[in-house]
Amino acid sequence: MAEYDQYKMQNPLTQYTRDEFPKQKQTPPGLQSEMNVVPDCGEKTYRGTGRLEGRKALVTGADSGIGRAAAIAYAREGADIALAYHPDEHKDVQQVADLVKEAGRKVVLLPGDLSDESVNVKVVEDAVNQLGGLDILALVAGKQTAVEDIAELTTEQFRKTFETNVFSLFWITKAAIPYLPAGASIITTSSIQAYQPSPTLLDYAATKAAILNYTRGLAKQVASKGIRVNCVAPGPIWTVLQVAGGQPTEDLPSFGSSTPLGRAGQPAELAPIYVYLASQESSYVTAEVHGVTGGNHLG
């Protein structure tokens, strides 16, 4: 990164690397700490200003990538955090937990496979009980596996992708809404894939379109409760998802280079939008989708 200050004006073309990423492959779900070119999730760059003081947040997929960036930002903005993550990613989530503690905030670790309904219900109950309440949901966890030919796309993978990306969203919001007070915020994570699906991501892109629609419908349903629901739609962001099967290995070197900004995004570049949507600054914003795409616009 050119400058270790998120507030200093910089050239977005060169703010992060434009070099080719090394070819690499990990077994899903993968570990960010073992990536060649570790993503920037704001560990050294995010500086909070107290915008979420006293809030209580549950972040899924909190061990790495966008979820990690959101968790770090929330803690530095003053929120206590429950970190939901896959049990295989404990090494990464422990790093996040340490950063939350360094920010002087309470942290709760909630391992589990979110493709299981009972795990989602338990995650919510544990977060509420251990944090003493809940008023922010940042739902980032997802499954992405590239398959070049539909003939090779199994029913098992198709089902698992929907269970992880869509069913979990339903289960966790259904369990959480009874606990959320007026003023609470739910933030889901869709993708540019909902608008411009890649041919190798049939199941993943379909889930991201479903998330977008679910978000808008839920927002209208719970508006009368004073709960806002919004969606973030990233473009090509450098995360462990990409090296753990999310992209064909041969495509990794040029990942993100076709965007108008000419590079992949970093998770830290999404943290501010997750903070904004969680904060009272977005009090009149609900049922909206916010793209962070490097110029490959939504629609």
Order of alpha helices (4+ residues) and beta strands (2+ residues): beta-alpha-beta-alpha-beta-alpha-beta-alpha-alpha-beta-alpha-beta-alpha-beta
